[in-house]
Amino acid sequence: MKDVLALIVLLAGCGSTIAPKPGGNGDSPGVYTITNLYDGSQASKERLAEWMDTEAQKVCHSPYSLISEESVPTINRLGEATFSRLIWKIRCRGQTSE
C-alpha cells in the first residue's frame, strides 16, 4: 500500500498546480497559488516545501513572499488521512505595483 501511495505522490508531484490568484478587481498583481501533494509526514512536507520554494522562484523570476501556507489532508472512506495537499499563496515582490 505504501508503494501505491508513494507512486501517487510522485505522479502528483509531476502535475502540480501553479495558478494566478484572482484579485477580483485586478488589485493583486503577482499573487499566485502553488499546490502539490505529499504523504502527510513532516519529512515529506519539508522536502515538498523545498521543491515549492524552487517553483515559486521560477514563477516570480524575482524574490517572493509567502503569504500563507495550508496543509489539507485527504480522508478516505475509512476516515484515514491517505495524503495531504500543501497549498502556498505567494506574492512576487518584483511584480507588485505601488
C-alpha positions as CSV (number, residue, x, y, z in Angstrom):
1,M,0.0,0.0,0.0
2,K,2.9,2.4,0.8
3,D,4.3,1.7,-2.7
4,V,1.0,2.7,-4.3
5,L,0.8,5.9,-2.1
6,A,4.4,6.8,-3.0
7,L,3.6,6.3,-6.7
8,I,0.5,8.6,-6.3
9,V,2.5,11.3,-4.6
10,L,5.3,11.0,-7.1
11,L,2.9,11.3,-10.1
12,A,1.0,14.1,-8.4
13,G,4.3,15.9,-7.9
14,C,4.7,15.9,-11.7
15,G,1.3,17.6,-12.1
16,S,1.4,20.3,-9.5
17,T,-0.7,23.4,-9.9
18,I,0.6,26.9,-10.2
19,A,-2.1,29.4,-10.9
20,P,-2.6,33.2,-10.6
21,K,-4.8,34.0,-7.7
22,P,-7.7,36.1,-9.0
23,G,-7.7,39.5,-7.4
24,G,-11.4,40.3,-8.0
25,N,-10.9,43.7,-9.5
26,G,-7.2,43.2,-10.5
27,D,-5.8,44.7,-7.4
28,S,-3.5,41.8,-6.6
29,P,-0.8,41.6,-9.3
30,G,1.9,39.0,-8.8
31,V,-0.1,36.8,-6.4
32,Y,0.0,33.0,-7.1
33,T,-1.1,29.8,-5.6
34,I,1.1,26.7,-5.7
35,T,-0.3,23.3,-4.8
36,N,1.1,19.8,-4.5
37,L,0.6,16.5,-2.8
38,Y,2.7,14.8,-0.1
39,D,2.3,11.7,2.0
40,G,1.4,13.6,5.2
41,S,4.7,13.1,7.0
42,Q,6.7,16.0,8.3
43,A,9.8,14.9,6.3
44,S,7.9,14.7,3.1
45,K,6.3,18.1,3.8
46,E,9.8,19.6,4.3
47,R,11.1,18.1,1.0
48,L,8.0,19.4,-0.8
49,A,8.4,22.9,0.7
50,E,12.0,23.0,-0.7
51,W,10.6,22.0,-4.2
52,M,7.8,24.6,-3.9
53,D,10.4,27.2,-3.0
54,T,12.2,26.5,-6.2
55,E,9.0,26.6,-8.2
56,A,8.0,29.9,-6.6
57,Q,11.3,31.4,-7.6
58,K,10.8,30.2,-11.2
59,V,7.3,31.6,-11.3
60,C,8.3,35.0,-10.0
61,H,11.7,35.5,-11.7
62,S,12.3,37.7,-8.6
63,P,12.1,37.5,-4.8
64,Y,8.7,36.4,-3.4
65,S,6.9,36.5,-0.1
66,L,5.0,33.5,1.3
67,I,1.5,35.0,2.2
68,S,0.0,31.7,3.5
69,E,0.6,28.0,3.8
70,E,-2.1,25.5,4.3
71,S,-2.0,21.7,4.6
72,V,-5.2,19.9,3.8
73,P,-5.5,16.1,4.4
74,T,-7.4,13.9,2.1
75,I,-9.5,11.5,4.1
76,N,-10.6,8.1,2.7
77,R,-13.9,6.4,3.4
78,L,-12.4,4.7,6.5
79,G,-11.7,8.1,8.0
80,E,-7.9,7.8,7.4
81,A,-5.7,10.6,6.0
82,T,-4.2,9.0,2.9
83,F,-2.2,12.0,1.7
84,S,-2.2,15.8,2.2
85,R,-2.2,18.8,-0.1
86,L,0.2,21.6,0.6
87,I,-1.0,25.0,-0.6
88,W,1.1,28.1,-0.8
89,K,-0.1,31.6,-1.6
90,I,2.8,33.7,-2.7
91,R,3.3,37.3,-3.8
92,C,6.0,38.1,-6.3
93,R,7.7,41.2,-4.9
94,G,9.2,42.3,-8.3
95,Q,5.8,42.3,-9.9
96,T,3.8,44.4,-7.5
97,S,2.6,47.8,-8.5
98,E,2.8,50.5,-5.9
